[in-house]
């Protein structure tokens, strides 16, 4: 029996059973659905993309996977080289893993050990954001601020090594003033906090964070698992403000295979490059650098570049703003739009209870949570399909 995620198994509604998928559509036996959430924000090219399919098939004729411990292969090397060339600044060193959560764990481990290697053993603290979400593994739960995981606080007590602040420059400056000598990193989802409620904030906060990290010698980590590859309207937020460590996942493989990468700059890498074996990064996910994942990631990046996806994302944002202009309802607290993301926040969860089934009946797959009704559509969506997604949202409130 499948144990489903984020569900109380005893009371959960039966999931929709998918029998096929193509383009932006999911197919059940009875219905054709626009996937408005891109399978947790990853399927940017849509389903069953012929060039992505072919990339996997070509690699599969050689081999599906070999470990990177003592072995290497061309596809992993090509992806590492491509990311080194493609990413901003000196983000050159790629450590592969099998999921975004693990990739954030690697980033946190890098930051802590970087200072341990330097003998700065007092730098054990992490600065993070309120409403942060960085994954479901234990350290990412610790640095996150998701109410679903507060059972950990009840079990273990509040962490003495994590400080959470709001996205306010005054709070940022006070945190650095108080804790700077103990901090090893500041970890953020830049510009857009996903599972924490699609919260959006201004780049000036990140620019000030970069200045303070430089001033006090703290590493800046961007978790762009959700925000990378154009979701915020920027190719990467790292193009605007350069972090020391960048974490990518989800859309890295176009949503085909779970894979992620933690990319470090020269400063971080050189903190491990030593004759002392104890200074090595002792981490090694079994499926890191998986050949099928690397091959489809390379093709995904090629499509992103050659098909001018940034223009597609800009158009998605323009259409979304046009369609949602003037929309309001007594139950709606705020409508937020950034790049290829829209969030309708309501005052009470009951206001969107039943929306998923309503959307299903109107040809849209949606997965609202808490007070948030949102869409993060595939970038290949056509205007009429996007309008259908947005109209379904508005129709839900119009019916009341």
SVG drawing of the C-alpha trace seen along z (x, -y; Angstrom):
<svg xmlns="http://www.w3.org/2000/svg" viewBox="-23 -48 72 50">
<polyline fill="none" stroke="black" stroke-width="0.4" points="0.0,0.0 1.3,-3.5 1.8,-5.8 1.0,-9.2 2.8,-12.4 1.3,-15.2 -1.8,-13.2 -3.7,-11.7 -4.1,-8.2 -7.2,-7.4 -9.2,-10.4 -7.6,-11.3 -9.6,-11.7 -8.6,-9.2 -6.0,-10.7 -6.8,-11.1 -5.4,-8.2 -3.3,-9.3 -3.1,-7.1 -1.2,-9.3 0.4,-12.8 1.4,-14.9 2.2,-18.6 0.6,-20.5 -2.1,-17.8 -2.7,-15.0 -5.2,-12.3 -7.4,-10.3 -9.9,-7.8 -12.6,-10.4 -10.9,-13.8 -8.2,-15.9 -6.5,-18.2 -4.2,-21.2 -1.4,-20.6 -1.4,-24.1 1.3,-23.1 3.8,-21.4 4.2,-18.4 5.5,-20.4 6.9,-23.1 9.3,-20.9 7.8,-20.0 8.7,-23.2 8.7,-21.7 5.5,-19.7 5.1,-16.0 6.4,-13.5 8.6,-16.1 10.2,-14.3 13.7,-15.8 13.8,-15.0 12.6,-11.5 15.2,-11.0 18.0,-12.3 17.2,-9.6 16.8,-6.9 20.2,-7.8 21.9,-7.6 20.1,-4.4 21.7,-2.6 25.0,-3.2 24.2,-2.8 21.6,-4.1 23.8,-4.7 27.3,-4.3 28.4,-5.6 30.7,-8.7 32.8,-7.1 36.0,-6.1 34.2,-6.4 33.1,-9.2 31.3,-9.5 31.0,-12.0 27.4,-13.0 28.0,-14.1 31.2,-16.0 29.3,-17.7 26.5,-18.8 29.1,-20.1 30.9,-22.0 27.7,-23.4 26.6,-24.7 30.0,-26.1 29.7,-28.0 26.1,-28.9 25.8,-30.1 26.9,-33.6 30.1,-34.5 32.5,-31.9 29.8,-29.3 31.9,-26.6 32.0,-23.5 29.0,-21.1 28.2,-18.5 25.3,-16.3 22.6,-14.6 19.2,-13.0 16.8,-15.6 16.4,-19.2 16.2,-18.5 19.4,-16.5 21.1,-19.2 20.2,-21.8 21.6,-19.4 24.8,-19.3 24.9,-23.1 24.4,-23.3 27.1,-20.7 29.5,-22.6 28.9,-25.8 29.4,-24.3 32.5,-22.2 34.0,-25.2 34.5,-27.0 35.4,-23.8 38.2,-23.3 39.4,-26.8 39.3,-26.1 36.3,-28.6 34.4,-26.1 32.1,-28.7 30.3,-29.2 27.6,-26.6 24.5,-28.8 22.3,-29.2 20.3,-32.4 17.1,-31.6 13.7,-33.2 10.4,-32.9 8.0,-30.8 11.0,-29.1 10.7,-25.7 13.9,-23.8 12.8,-20.2 11.6,-17.3 14.9,-15.8 15.8,-16.6 18.3,-19.4 16.1,-21.1 13.2,-20.8 15.3,-22.4 16.3,-25.4 12.7,-25.6 9.8,-27.3 6.9,-25.2 4.1,-24.6 3.7,-21.1 7.1,-20.2 6.7,-21.9 6.2,-18.5 10.0,-18.3 10.2,-21.3 7.9,-19.4 10.0,-16.3 13.5,-17.9 12.9,-21.5 13.7,-24.6 17.1,-24.5 19.8,-26.6 21.6,-26.7 18.9,-28.3 17.6,-31.9 14.6,-32.9 13.9,-36.4 11.2,-38.1 12.2,-39.5 12.8,-43.0 16.1,-44.8 15.9,-46.0 15.5,-42.5 18.3,-41.3 20.8,-43.9 19.9,-43.3 20.4,-39.5 23.9,-40.0 24.8,-42.5 23.9,-40.0 24.9,-36.7 27.5,-37.4 30.5,-35.8 28.5,-32.5 26.9,-32.3 28.2,-30.0 25.5,-30.9 22.4,-32.7 20.0,-30.4 17.2,-31.8 14.6,-31.0 15.4,-34.1 12.5,-36.5 9.8,-33.7 9.1,-31.5 7.2,-28.5 5.7,-26.1 5.7,-28.8 2.8,-30.5 4.2,-31.8 5.4,-34.8 7.2,-37.4 9.8,-40.0 12.1,-42.6 15.6,-42.1 16.9,-45.0 16.7,-42.6 19.0,-40.1 21.4,-42.9 21.7,-44.0 22.2,-40.4 25.1,-40.0 26.7,-43.1 26.3,-41.9 27.6,-38.4 30.7,-40.0 31.2,-42.3 31.0,-39.6 32.5,-36.6 29.3,-34.6 28.4,-32.3 25.2,-33.2 23.2,-30.2 20.4,-30.5 17.9,-27.6 16.7,-28.0 15.2,-24.5 11.9,-26.1 12.9,-29.6 15.6,-28.6 15.1,-28.3 13.0,-31.3 10.1,-30.8 10.5,-34.3 10.9,-36.0 14.7,-35.9 16.7,-33.1 18.1,-32.6 17.9,-35.1 21.6,-34.4 21.9,-36.5 20.8,-39.5 22.6,-38.8 25.5,-36.3 25.5,-33.7 28.4,-31.6 26.4,-28.4 23.5,-27.8 21.1,-24.9 19.2,-23.7 16.7,-20.9 13.1,-20.3 13.3,-21.9 17.0,-20.9 15.8,-17.8 12.6,-19.3 10.8,-17.2 11.8,-13.9 14.0,-12.4 14.8,-13.4 18.2,-15.1 19.8,-18.2 23.0,-20.0 24.8,-22.1 27.1,-24.6 29.9,-26.2 32.1,-29.1 35.9,-29.1 36.1,-30.3 34.0,-27.5 35.7,-24.8 39.2,-25.9 38.1,-25.6 38.1,-21.8 41.0,-21.4 43.8,-20.3 46.3,-17.6 44.4,-16.8 41.9,-14.0 39.7,-15.2 39.0,-18.3 37.3,-16.4 33.5,-16.7 32.3,-13.3 29.1,-13.0 28.0,-10.7 24.4,-10.0 24.2,-6.7 22.5,-8.3 24.5,-11.5 25.4,-12.3 23.0,-9.7 23.6,-9.4 20.0,-9.5 19.3,-12.5 22.4,-14.3 21.5,-13.6 18.0,-15.0 19.2,-18.0 21.6,-18.9 18.8,-18.7 16.5,-20.7 19.0,-23.5 19.4,-23.5 15.7,-23.9 15.6,-26.6 18.3,-28.5 17.4,-27.9 13.6,-28.3 13.9,-31.6 12.1,-30.5 12.6,-33.8 10.3,-35.4 7.7,-32.6 7.9,-33.4 7.5,-37.1 4.4,-36.4 2.9,-34.1 3.4,-36.9 1.8,-39.5 -1.2,-37.3 -1.6,-36.5 -1.6,-40.2 -4.0,-41.1 -6.5,-38.3 -6.3,-39.0 -6.4,-42.8 -9.3,-44.1 -10.0,-40.7 -11.2,-40.9 -13.5,-39.0 -14.4,-39.4 -12.7,-36.1 -9.5,-37.0 -6.8,-38.7 -4.2,-39.3 -3.3,-38.3 0.5,-37.9 2.1,-37.5 5.8,-37.0 7.1,-35.6 5.4,-32.3 3.8,-32.1 0.4,-33.4 -1.0,-33.0 -4.4,-33.9 -4.3,-34.1 -7.6,-33.8 -8.4,-34.8 -9.7,-31.4 -8.8,-27.9 -12.5,-27.1 -12.7,-29.6 -10.9,-27.2 -12.0,-23.9 -13.4,-21.9 -11.5,-23.9 -9.4,-20.9 -12.5,-19.0 -14.1,-22.1 -10.9,-22.6 -10.9,-18.9 -14.4,-19.3 -13.3,-22.3 -10.3,-20.6 -7.6,-21.8 -5.4,-20.0 -4.7,-22.2 -3.4,-21.5 -4.2,-24.4 -2.9,-24.2 -3.7,-26.0 -4.8,-29.6 -3.2,-29.5 -4.6,-28.9 -1.8,-29.1 -0.5,-28.1 3.0,-27.5 2.3,-26.4 4.6,-24.7 6.4,-27.3 5.1,-25.8 1.5,-26.5 -0.6,-28.3 -2.5,-31.5 -6.0,-29.8 -4.8,-27.2 -3.4,-29.7 -6.6,-31.7 -8.5,-28.6 -6.5,-28.0 -6.9,-31.6 -10.6,-31.7 -11.2,-28.6 -9.7,-30.4 -12.0,-33.4 -15.1,-31.2 -14.6,-29.5 -15.1,-32.7 -17.8,-34.0 -20.0,-31.1 -20.3,-32.1"/>
</svg>
